């Protein structure tokens, strides 16, 4: 059992913990949450003994091993598999001793211990973990120096999972994983035999991989039983009660103060007034809960274009060698919300670069609307910000003629206020850098916004704000993300990137998740995965049976109603475009002999809008049917 008893700790005079206590039973999976800057990572360092407490104590069982991913694996000639095997220091030491010892008694002891820790299956276990995190057999034999920093972070994570410490401390473990890796990690942690504490802003992970939430707030620790959504409901109820009690107390204080002010000077009421003064002094103030800082993203509204805004016909794309993707026949309209699914290395980022214009096709034709603007956000762009420049300087380069007040307003619209606007980028947090990159990607009001892992450095409040902004955004959105909560609330179409092709995926995200976790043999728990289901095949519906019963009926009905409203809004927009085009086509002058080309163009646009209406009506009917089946 991990026992945190009345601990105190400050950083540069600012207290992070004051009399904080908590107990984590052995084998429990805990999510550690709290606002950025409250001290979550510092608590991990205190548990590991890297920092000295100012008061209180943290105790663990004797000889308990603590493990965590502190930094990426160094670049070296050692293979990935050998690097992970070396992470279990006891096994590595015993294996080395078994090679050199000649004492029969010691040989017996070493072999017994190796058998106890299941050392002979170690290579298979290490390989399974690496597979689950995205490394195939060939990659596992390659040296660490062949891989970038983000990939070496995955190797570091694989190493600590393989070592199986008694207390596993994970700080944002999904930041360097794709969707498939994140889902595999969830499954692995659910089966992990020892205690786990996870700092994460991934709502899906906190709902499926942990059984309790440890909340850090006001320098105290409070343990809540249940996953993250249960914690949110309990906190909301507590805050409502606390706010109501604060209002009642304020009303009582005001009433008593009014009596004191009125009668303290009157002899016949002075004693009563003094009594109320003492009551006011003894009354312990009830503080209304502080509201969470409102996070927001202000995406500019793009000009509306006729559909499609982007179309691909028999396109192939790659780098120097054979095409990564080929035979691409895709269409994007301005109201599309599309998630790109597919395992690592299948070409999701390649497709995103192609659609953004950063890659040129090696075959086929891409047709873009003449006024199409594309915004592109990828993790590497955060690293490409000028570290010595301020956010204000970054925005000024794109808008040199705008007044400073307008530039600051743009930054404020993305949560970068006065203090951050003048701070060099190198001193900003990861979330603040991500906000700046999102601002730079959307500053031109693009009709197509492509987001490649946009949430890696955003906290939960910022992720919720991003959901709101994307749902209100009047342009097309294409997302690659491991955050299934974000995808479930934003996208309405799924494209599966697999085997060099891109095709619609007919199931939903729950079906895709189940498919990935099914795996071969022991499934995702050992890293083995089945080939992805072919686009167009009908997956088992997750909206019936036990899966549907796991969600609150009201929450599901509200989600389905929102989907119906979204479909209705899309239909209304398309019908408006149809009416405008119909009016244009009704103009007799359009059919003059010298206008034949223009008439053909407008007729083609009208046909495209009608095709979009047919598709939108089908989506609306599907959403309406699901709502009716759910009893809504």
C-alpha positions as CSV (number, residue, x, y, z in Angstrom):
1,X,0.0,0.0,0.0
2,X,1.2,3.5,-0.9
3,X,0.5,5.8,2.1
4,X,0.8,9.6,1.8
5,X,0.6,11.1,5.2
6,X,0.2,14.8,5.9
7,X,2.8,15.9,3.4
8,X,3.9,19.5,2.7
9,X,6.1,20.8,-0.1
10,X,6.7,24.2,-1.7
11,X,8.4,25.4,-4.9
12,X,10.0,28.8,-4.7
13,X,7.9,29.7,-1.7
14,X,4.6,28.6,-3.4
15,X,3.0,25.7,-1.5
16,X,2.0,22.8,-3.6
17,X,1.0,20.4,-0.8
18,X,-0.1,21.3,2.7
19,X,-1.2,18.5,5.0
20,X,-2.1,16.3,2.0
21,X,-2.9,12.7,2.7
22,X,-4.1,9.6,0.6
23,X,-3.9,5.8,0.7
24,X,-3.6,3.7,-2.5
25,X,-4.2,0.0,-1.9
26,X,-2.0,-2.6,-3.6
27,X,-3.1,-3.5,-7.1
28,X,-5.4,-0.5,-7.6
29,X,-5.4,1.5,-10.8
30,X,-5.6,5.3,-10.0
31,X,-5.9,8.3,-12.2
32,X,-4.2,11.4,-10.8
33,X,-5.9,14.6,-12.0
34,X,-5.8,18.3,-11.2
35,X,-5.3,21.6,-13.0
36,X,-2.0,22.3,-14.7
37,X,0.6,23.6,-12.3
38,X,-1.0,22.1,-9.2
39,X,1.9,19.6,-8.6
40,X,1.0,16.3,-10.1
41,X,4.4,15.6,-11.6
42,X,6.0,16.9,-8.5
43,X,4.0,14.3,-6.5
44,X,5.5,11.6,-8.6
45,X,9.0,12.9,-7.9
46,X,8.2,13.0,-4.2
47,X,7.0,9.4,-4.3
48,X,10.2,8.3,-6.1
49,X,12.3,10.1,-3.5
50,X,13.8,12.6,-6.0
51,X,12.7,15.5,-3.9
52,X,12.8,15.9,-0.1
53,X,9.5,16.5,1.8
54,X,9.2,19.6,4.0
55,X,6.7,17.7,6.3
56,X,4.9,14.4,6.5
57,X,5.9,11.1,5.0
58,X,5.3,8.8,2.1
59,X,5.6,5.1,2.8
60,X,5.7,2.0,0.6
61,X,6.0,-1.7,1.4
62,X,9.7,-2.8,2.0
63,X,11.6,-3.6,-1.2
64,X,8.8,-2.2,-3.3
65,X,10.0,-1.3,-6.8
66,X,8.9,2.0,-8.3
67,X,8.9,2.5,-12.1
68,X,8.2,5.3,-14.5
69,X,9.1,6.7,-17.9
70,X,11.4,9.6,-17.0
71,X,12.9,10.2,-20.4
72,X,13.3,8.6,-23.8
73,X,15.7,5.8,-24.5
74,X,19.1,7.1,-25.6
75,X,20.1,6.7,-29.3
76,X,22.4,3.7,-29.4
77,X,23.3,0.6,-31.5
78,X,21.4,-1.6,-29.1
79,X,18.3,-3.2,-30.6
80,X,14.9,-2.3,-29.4
81,X,14.3,-5.8,-28.0
82,X,17.5,-5.9,-26.1
83,X,16.9,-2.4,-24.8
84,X,13.6,-3.5,-23.3
85,X,15.0,-6.8,-21.9
86,X,17.7,-4.8,-20.1
87,X,15.0,-2.7,-18.4
88,X,14.4,-5.6,-16.0
89,X,17.6,-5.1,-14.0
90,X,17.2,-8.1,-11.8
91,X,16.8,-10.5,-14.7
92,X,19.7,-8.9,-16.6
93,X,22.0,-9.2,-13.5
94,X,20.9,-12.8,-12.9
95,X,21.4,-13.8,-16.5
96,X,24.9,-12.3,-16.4
97,X,25.7,-14.1,-13.1
98,X,24.5,-17.4,-14.5
99,X,27.1,-17.1,-17.3
100,X,30.1,-16.6,-15.0
101,X,29.3,-18.3,-11.6
102,X,30.9,-21.7,-10.8
103,X,29.6,-22.2,-7.3
104,X,27.0,-25.1,-7.5
105,X,24.9,-23.7,-4.6
106,X,24.8,-20.2,-6.2
107,X,24.0,-21.7,-9.6
108,X,21.0,-23.4,-8.0
109,X,19.9,-20.2,-6.4
110,X,20.2,-18.1,-9.6
111,X,18.3,-20.7,-11.6
112,X,15.5,-20.9,-9.0
113,X,15.1,-17.1,-9.0
114,X,15.2,-17.0,-12.8
115,X,12.4,-19.5,-12.8
116,X,10.4,-17.5,-10.2
117,X,10.5,-14.3,-12.3
118,X,9.6,-16.2,-15.5
119,X,12.9,-15.2,-17.1
120,X,12.7,-17.7,-19.9
121,X,9.6,-16.2,-21.4
122,X,11.1,-12.7,-21.1
123,X,11.9,-12.3,-24.8
124,X,8.4,-13.2,-25.9
125,X,6.8,-10.9,-23.3
126,X,9.1,-8.0,-24.4
127,X,8.3,-8.6,-28.0
128,X,4.6,-8.6,-27.3
129,X,4.8,-5.3,-25.5
130,X,6.8,-3.7,-28.4
131,X,4.2,-5.1,-30.9
132,X,1.4,-3.5,-28.9
133,X,3.2,-0.2,-29.0
134,X,3.6,-0.3,-32.8
135,X,6.9,-2.1,-33.5
136,X,6.8,-5.2,-35.7
137,X,9.4,-8.0,-35.6
138,X,11.7,-6.4,-38.0
139,X,11.7,-3.0,-36.2
140,X,12.4,-4.8,-32.9
141,X,15.8,-6.0,-34.3
142,X,16.8,-2.5,-35.4
143,X,19.0,-0.2,-33.3
144,X,17.5,2.6,-31.2
145,X,19.5,5.1,-33.2
146,X,17.2,4.3,-36.2
147,X,14.2,5.9,-34.5
148,X,13.2,9.5,-33.6
149,X,12.7,10.8,-30.1
150,X,9.0,10.1,-30.1
151,X,9.5,6.5,-31.1
152,X,12.2,6.1,-28.5
153,X,9.7,7.3,-25.9
154,X,7.6,4.3,-26.9
155,X,10.6,2.1,-26.3
156,X,11.1,3.6,-22.8
157,X,7.4,2.9,-22.0
158,X,7.8,-0.6,-23.2
159,X,10.8,-1.0,-20.9
160,X,9.0,0.0,-17.8
161,X,6.0,-2.1,-18.6
162,X,8.3,-5.1,-19.2
163,X,10.0,-4.5,-15.8
164,X,6.6,-4.7,-14.0
165,X,7.5,-2.6,-11.0
166,X,5.3,-2.9,-7.9
167,X,4.2,0.8,-8.3
168,X,4.0,2.0,-11.9
169,X,3.9,5.8,-12.3
170,X,2.9,7.0,-15.8
171,X,2.9,10.7,-16.7
172,X,0.9,11.3,-19.9
173,X,1.8,7.9,-21.4
174,X,-0.4,8.3,-24.5
175,X,1.2,11.5,-25.7
176,X,3.5,9.6,-28.1
177,X,1.0,6.9,-29.0
178,X,-1.4,6.6,-31.9
179,X,-5.0,5.4,-31.4
180,X,-4.0,1.8,-31.7
181,X,-1.2,2.1,-29.2
182,X,-3.4,4.0,-26.8
183,X,-6.1,1.3,-26.9
184,X,-3.5,-1.4,-26.5
185,X,-2.1,0.4,-23.4
186,X,-5.6,0.7,-21.9
187,X,-6.0,-3.1,-22.2
188,X,-2.6,-3.8,-20.9
189,X,-3.0,-1.6,-17.8
190,X,-6.4,-3.2,-17.0
191,X,-4.5,-6.5,-16.7
192,X,-1.4,-5.1,-15.0
193,X,-0.8,-7.1,-11.8
194,X,0.4,-4.3,-9.6
195,X,-0.4,-0.7,-8.5
196,X,-0.7,1.9,-11.2
197,X,-1.0,5.7,-10.9
198,X,-1.5,7.6,-14.2
199,X,-1.4,11.3,-14.9
200,X,-3.4,11.8,-18.0
201,X,-5.7,14.2,-19.9
202,X,-7.1,11.3,-22.0
203,X,-10.7,11.0,-20.8
204,X,-11.1,7.6,-22.4
205,X,-8.0,6.2,-20.7
206,X,-9.2,7.6,-17.3
207,X,-12.6,6.0,-17.9
208,X,-11.5,2.5,-19.0
209,X,-8.1,1.8,-17.4
210,X,-8.5,3.1,-13.8
211,X,-10.9,2.3,-11.0
212,X,-10.5,5.5,-8.9
213,X,-9.5,9.1,-9.3
214,X,-7.0,10.9,-7.0
215,X,-7.8,14.6,-7.2
216,X,-5.2,17.3,-6.4
217,X,-6.9,20.6,-5.5
218,X,-6.1,23.4,-3.1
219,X,-2.9,21.6,-2.0
220,X,-4.9,18.6,-0.8
221,X,-5.5,15.0,-2.2
222,X,-8.9,13.4,-2.3
223,X,-9.6,9.9,-3.6
224,X,-12.8,9.2,-5.5
225,X,-13.9,5.7,-6.3
226,X,-15.0,5.1,-9.9
227,X,-13.7,6.2,-13.3
228,X,-13.3,9.8,-14.5
229,X,-17.0,10.4,-15.6
230,X,-18.1,9.3,-12.1
231,X,-15.6,11.7,-10.5
232,X,-16.9,14.5,-12.6
233,X,-20.5,13.9,-11.6
234,X,-19.5,13.6,-7.9
235,X,-17.5,16.8,-8.1
236,X,-20.4,18.7,-9.8
237,X,-22.8,17.5,-7.0
238,X,-20.3,18.6,-4.3
239,X,-19.7,22.0,-5.9
240,X,-23.5,22.6,-6.2
241,X,-24.0,21.8,-2.5
242,X,-21.0,23.9,-1.5
243,X,-22.2,26.8,-3.6
244,X,-25.7,26.6,-2.1
245,X,-24.3,26.5,1.5
246,X,-22.1,29.5,0.7
247,X,-25.2,31.5,-0.5
248,X,-27.2,30.5,2.6
249,X,-24.4,31.5,4.9
250,X,-23.9,34.8,3.1
251,X,-27.6,35.6,3.5
252,X,-27.4,34.8,7.2
253,X,-24.3,37.0,7.7
254,X,-25.9,39.9,5.8
255,X,-29.0,39.6,7.9
256,X,-27.1,39.6,11.2
257,X,-24.8,42.4,10.0
258,X,-27.8,44.5,9.2
259,X,-29.2,44.0,12.7
260,X,-25.8,45.0,14.2
261,X,-25.5,48.1,12.1
262,X,-29.0,49.2,13.0
263,X,-29.1,48.5,16.7
264,X,-25.6,48.5,18.2
265,X,-26.0,52.1,19.2
266,X,-29.3,51.6,21.0
267,X,-29.1,50.8,24.7
268,X,-32.0,48.4,24.7
269,X,-30.6,46.4,21.7
270,X,-26.9,46.7,22.4
271,X,-26.6,43.3,24.1
272,X,-28.4,41.5,21.3
273,X,-26.2,43.4,18.8
274,X,-23.1,42.2,20.7
275,X,-24.4,38.7,20.7
276,X,-24.7,38.8,16.9
277,X,-21.3,40.3,16.5
278,X,-19.8,37.3,18.4
279,X,-21.9,34.9,16.2
280,X,-20.4,36.5,13.1
281,X,-16.9,36.2,14.5
282,X,-17.4,32.5,15.3
283,X,-19.0,31.7,11.9
284,X,-16.5,29.7,9.8
285,X,-16.8,31.1,6.3
286,X,-18.0,28.7,3.6
287,X,-16.1,29.6,0.4
288,X,-18.0,29.2,-2.8
289,X,-16.1,26.8,-5.1
290,X,-13.8,28.5,-7.5
291,X,-14.9,28.1,-11.1
292,X,-12.5,26.4,-13.4
293,X,-10.9,28.9,-15.8
294,X,-12.9,29.0,-19.0
295,X,-10.8,27.6,-21.8
296,X,-11.8,28.6,-25.4
297,X,-10.7,28.5,-29.0
298,X,-11.9,31.2,-31.4
299,X,-11.7,29.8,-34.9
300,X,-12.5,32.4,-37.5
301,X,-15.4,31.7,-39.8
302,X,-14.4,30.7,-43.4
303,X,-16.0,31.8,-46.6
304,X,-18.5,29.2,-47.9
305,X,-17.5,27.3,-51.0
306,X,-19.5,25.1,-53.4
307,X,-19.0,21.4,-52.9
308,X,-16.8,19.6,-53.2
309,X,-14.0,21.6,-51.9
310,X,-11.5,18.9,-52.6
311,X,-11.7,15.8,-54.9
312,X,-9.2,13.0,-55.6
313,X,-9.4,10.8,-58.7
314,X,-7.1,7.7,-58.9
315,X,-4.4,9.5,-56.9
316,X,-1.2,7.9,-55.8
317,X,1.3,9.5,-53.3
318,X,4.6,8.5,-51.7
319,X,8.1,9.7,-51.1
320,X,11.2,8.6,-53.0
321,X,10.2,4.9,-53.3
322,X,6.9,3.1,-54.2
323,X,3.6,4.9,-53.4
324,X,2.5,4.7,-49.8
325,X,-1.1,5.2,-50.9
326,X,-2.7,4.6,-54.3
327,X,-6.0,4.5,-56.2
328,X,-7.4,7.3,-54.0
329,X,-10.9,8.3,-55.0
330,X,-12.1,10.7,-52.3
331,X,-14.3,13.7,-52.0
332,X,-14.5,16.3,-49.2
333,X,-17.3,18.8,-48.7
334,X,-17.1,21.9,-46.4
335,X,-19.4,20.4,-43.8
336,X,-17.4,17.1,-43.5
337,X,-16.1,15.8,-40.1
338,X,-13.7,12.9,-40.9
339,X,-11.4,10.8,-38.7
340,X,-8.6,8.9,-40.3
341,X,-8.2,5.4,-38.8
342,X,-5.5,2.9,-39.3
343,X,-2.5,1.4,-37.6
344,X,0.8,3.1,-37.5
345,X,2.7,3.2,-40.7
346,X,-0.3,2.7,-42.9
347,X,-0.2,6.3,-44.2
348,X,-2.5,8.5,-42.1
349,X,0.0,11.3,-41.9
350,X,0.9,10.9,-45.5
351,X,-2.7,11.4,-46.5
352,X,-3.0,14.4,-44.2
353,X,0.1,15.9,-45.9
354,X,-1.3,15.2,-49.3
355,X,-4.7,16.8,-48.6
356,X,-2.9,19.8,-47.1
357,X,-0.7,20.3,-50.2
358,X,2.5,19.4,-48.4
359,X,2.9,16.4,-50.6
360,X,2.5,16.3,-54.4
361,X,0.7,13.2,-55.9
362,X,2.8,11.0,-58.2
363,X,-0.3,10.0,-60.2
364,X,-3.9,10.9,-60.6
365,X,-5.7,14.2,-60.3
366,X,-6.6,16.5,-57.3
367,X,-9.2,19.1,-57.9
368,X,-9.4,21.9,-55.3
369,X,-12.0,24.7,-55.1
370,X,-10.4,27.9,-56.5
371,X,-10.6,29.8,-53.2
372,X,-9.8,26.8,-50.9
373,X,-7.6,27.6,-47.9
374,X,-6.2,24.7,-45.8
375,X,-5.1,24.9,-42.2
376,X,-2.7,22.2,-41.0
377,X,-1.7,21.3,-37.5
378,X,0.8,18.6,-36.7
379,X,3.0,17.9,-33.6
380,X,6.2,18.7,-35.4
381,X,5.0,22.2,-36.0
382,X,5.1,22.8,-32.2
383,X,8.8,22.0,-32.3
384,X,9.3,24.3,-35.3
385,X,8.1,27.4,-33.4
386,X,10.9,29.9,-32.9
387,X,12.0,29.3,-29.2
388,X,13.3,32.8,-28.7
389,X,10.3,34.6,-30.1
390,X,7.1,35.5,-28.3
391,X,3.6,34.4,-29.4
392,X,3.0,38.1,-30.3
393,X,6.0,38.0,-32.7
394,X,4.8,34.8,-34.3
395,X,1.4,36.3,-35.1
396,X,2.9,39.6,-36.2
397,X,4.9,37.8,-38.9
398,X,1.6,36.6,-40.4
399,X,-0.3,39.9,-39.9
400,X,2.4,42.7,-40.1
401,X,-0.1,45.4,-40.8
402,X,-2.5,44.7,-37.9
403,X,-2.6,46.8,-34.8
404,X,-1.0,45.3,-31.7
405,X,-4.4,45.3,-29.9
406,X,-5.9,43.2,-32.7
407,X,-2.9,40.8,-32.5
408,X,-3.3,40.4,-28.7
409,X,-7.0,39.8,-29.2
410,X,-6.2,37.0,-31.6
411,X,-3.9,35.4,-28.9
412,X,-6.5,35.9,-26.2
413,X,-9.0,34.0,-28.3
414,X,-6.8,31.0,-28.0
415,X,-6.1,31.4,-24.2
416,X,-2.8,33.2,-24.6
417,X,-3.3,36.4,-22.5
418,X,-1.1,39.3,-21.7
419,X,1.5,37.4,-19.7
420,X,1.9,34.6,-22.3
421,X,1.8,37.0,-25.3
422,X,5.2,38.5,-24.3
423,X,6.8,35.3,-23.0
424,X,9.4,33.5,-25.2
425,X,8.0,30.3,-26.7
426,X,10.8,28.3,-25.0
427,X,9.3,29.2,-21.6
428,X,5.7,28.3,-22.5
429,X,4.1,25.1,-21.5
430,X,3.3,22.3,-24.0
431,X,-0.3,23.3,-23.9
432,X,0.4,26.9,-24.6
433,X,2.6,26.0,-27.5
434,X,-0.1,23.8,-28.9
435,X,-2.6,26.7,-28.6
436,X,-0.2,29.0,-30.5
437,X,0.2,26.4,-33.3
438,X,-3.6,26.0,-33.6
439,X,-3.9,29.8,-33.9
440,X,-1.3,30.0,-36.6
441,X,-3.0,27.1,-38.5
442,X,-6.4,28.7,-38.4
443,X,-5.6,32.4,-38.7
444,X,-6.5,32.5,-42.5
445,X,-10.0,31.1,-41.8
446,X,-9.4,27.9,-43.8
447,X,-12.3,26.0,-45.3
448,X,-10.4,22.7,-44.6
449,X,-8.7,22.1,-41.2
450,X,-6.4,19.1,-40.9
451,X,-5.4,18.2,-37.4
452,X,-2.7,15.5,-36.7
453,X,-2.8,14.6,-33.0
454,X,-4.0,18.1,-31.8
455,X,-4.6,17.1,-28.1
456,X,-1.3,15.7,-27.0
457,X,-0.4,18.7,-24.9
458,X,-3.9,20.0,-24.0
459,X,-5.5,19.4,-20.6
460,X,-9.0,18.1,-20.2
461,X,-10.6,21.6,-20.1
462,X,-8.8,22.6,-23.2
463,X,-9.8,19.4,-25.0
464,X,-13.4,20.1,-24.2
465,X,-13.0,23.6,-25.5
466,X,-11.5,22.3,-28.7
467,X,-14.5,20.0,-29.1
468,X,-16.9,23.0,-28.8
469,X,-14.8,25.1,-31.3
470,X,-14.7,22.3,-33.9
471,X,-18.4,21.6,-33.6
472,X,-19.1,25.3,-34.2
473,X,-16.6,25.6,-37.0
474,X,-18.0,26.1,-40.4
475,X,-15.3,24.3,-42.3
476,X,-14.4,20.7,-43.0
477,X,-12.3,19.0,-40.4
478,X,-10.0,16.0,-40.8
479,X,-8.5,14.5,-37.7
480,X,-5.9,12.0,-36.8
481,X,-6.1,11.4,-33.0
482,X,-5.7,8.8,-30.3
483,X,-8.3,10.7,-28.2
484,X,-11.5,8.7,-28.8
485,X,-13.6,11.0,-26.6
486,X,-12.7,13.9,-29.0
487,X,-13.4,11.8,-32.1
488,X,-16.7,10.6,-30.8
489,X,-18.0,14.1,-30.2
490,X,-16.7,15.7,-33.4
491,X,-16.5,13.4,-36.4
492,X,-19.4,11.8,-38.3
493,X,-17.4,10.0,-41.0
494,X,-14.6,7.4,-40.6
495,X,-11.9,6.7,-43.3
496,X,-9.8,3.6,-42.8
497,X,-6.3,3.8,-44.1
498,X,-5.1,0.3,-44.8
499,X,-3.0,-1.6,-47.3
500,X,-2.2,1.5,-49.3
501,X,-5.9,2.3,-49.8
502,X,-8.4,4.7,-48.1
503,X,-12.0,3.7,-47.9
504,X,-15.0,4.5,-45.7
505,X,-15.3,2.5,-42.5
506,X,-19.0,1.5,-42.1
507,X,-18.8,0.8,-38.3
508,X,-18.5,3.4,-35.6
509,X,-15.6,4.1,-33.2
510,X,-16.8,1.5,-30.6
511,X,-16.8,-1.2,-33.3
512,X,-13.3,-0.1,-34.4
513,X,-12.1,-0.2,-30.8
514,X,-13.5,-3.7,-30.3
515,X,-12.0,-4.9,-33.5
516,X,-8.5,-3.7,-32.5
517,X,-8.7,-5.2,-29.0
518,X,-10.0,-8.6,-30.3
519,X,-6.6,-9.5,-31.7
520,X,-5.3,-13.0,-32.4
521,X,-4.7,-15.6,-29.6
522,X,-4.6,-13.6,-26.3
523,X,-5.6,-10.4,-28.1
524,X,-4.3,-7.0,-27.5
525,X,-3.0,-7.9,-24.1
526,X,0.0,-9.6,-25.7
527,X,0.3,-7.2,-28.6
528,X,-1.0,-9.6,-31.3
529,X,-3.5,-7.9,-33.7
530,X,-5.8,-9.1,-36.4
531,X,-5.7,-7.4,-39.8
532,X,-8.0,-4.4,-39.9
533,X,-11.6,-5.1,-41.1
534,X,-12.1,-4.3,-44.7
535,X,-14.0,-1.1,-45.4
536,X,-17.5,-1.8,-46.3
537,X,-17.8,-5.0,-44.2
538,X,-20.5,-4.7,-41.6
539,X,-19.1,-4.9,-38.1
540,X,-21.0,-6.1,-35.1
541,X,-23.1,-3.2,-33.8
542,X,-21.9,-1.9,-30.4
543,X,-25.2,-0.1,-29.9
544,X,-27.0,-3.2,-28.7
545,X,-26.6,-5.6,-25.9
546,X,-24.1,-5.2,-23.1
547,X,-22.1,-2.5,-24.7
548,X,-25.1,-0.2,-24.9
549,X,-26.0,-1.0,-21.3
550,X,-22.6,0.3,-20.0
551,X,-23.6,3.9,-20.9
552,X,-26.1,6.1,-19.1
553,X,-29.3,6.1,-21.1
554,X,-29.8,9.8,-20.7
555,X,-26.2,10.5,-21.9
556,X,-26.7,8.3,-24.9
557,X,-30.0,9.9,-25.8
558,X,-28.5,13.4,-25.5
559,X,-25.6,12.4,-27.8
560,X,-28.0,11.0,-30.4
561,X,-30.2,14.1,-30.3
562,X,-27.1,16.2,-30.9
563,X,-26.2,14.0,-33.8
564,X,-29.7,14.5,-35.3
565,X,-29.5,18.3,-34.8
566,X,-26.1,18.2,-36.6
567,X,-27.6,16.3,-39.5
568,X,-30.5,18.7,-39.7
569,X,-28.2,21.7,-39.7
570,X,-26.2,20.2,-42.5
571,X,-29.4,19.5,-44.5
572,X,-30.5,23.1,-44.0
573,X,-27.2,24.5,-45.2
574,X,-27.2,22.3,-48.3
575,X,-30.9,23.1,-49.1
576,X,-30.0,26.8,-48.9
577,X,-27.2,26.2,-51.4
578,X,-29.5,24.3,-53.7
579,X,-32.1,27.1,-53.7
580,X,-29.4,29.7,-54.6
581,X,-28.1,27.5,-57.4
582,X,-31.7,26.9,-58.6
583,X,-32.2,30.6,-58.7
584,X,-29.1,31.0,-60.8
585,X,-30.2,28.2,-63.2
586,X,-33.6,29.9,-63.6
587,X,-32.0,33.0,-65.1
588,X,-32.8,32.9,-68.9
589,X,-29.6,34.9,-69.6
590,X,-27.5,31.9,-68.5
591,X,-28.7,30.0,-71.5
592,X,-27.6,32.5,-74.2
593,X,-25.3,30.9,-76.8
594,X,-22.2,32.6,-75.4
595,X,-23.0,31.4,-71.9
596,X,-23.0,27.6,-72.6
597,X,-19.8,26.9,-70.7
598,X,-21.0,28.8,-67.6
599,X,-24.4,27.1,-67.7
600,X,-22.7,23.7,-67.7
601,X,-20.6,24.7,-64.7
602,X,-23.6,25.8,-62.7
603,X,-25.5,22.7,-63.6
604,X,-22.5,20.6,-62.5
605,X,-22.5,22.5,-59.1
606,X,-26.2,21.9,-58.8
607,X,-25.8,18.2,-59.4
608,X,-23.0,18.0,-56.8
609,X,-25.1,19.8,-54.2
610,X,-28.0,17.4,-54.9
611,X,-25.6,14.5,-54.4
612,X,-24.6,16.1,-51.1
613,X,-28.2,16.4,-50.0
614,X,-28.8,12.7,-50.8
615,X,-25.9,11.7,-48.6
616,X,-26.9,14.1,-45.8
617,X,-30.5,12.8,-45.8
618,X,-29.1,9.2,-45.5
619,X,-27.0,10.3,-42.5
620,X,-30.0,12.1,-41.0
621,X,-32.2,9.0,-41.4
622,X,-29.6,6.8,-39.8
623,X,-29.2,9.2,-36.8
624,X,-33.0,9.5,-36.4
625,X,-33.4,5.7,-36.4
626,X,-30.8,5.3,-33.7
627,X,-32.5,8.0,-31.6
628,X,-35.8,6.2,-31.9
629,X,-34.3,2.8,-31.1
630,X,-32.8,4.4,-28.0
631,X,-36.2,5.6,-26.8
632,X,-35.5,9.3,-27.5
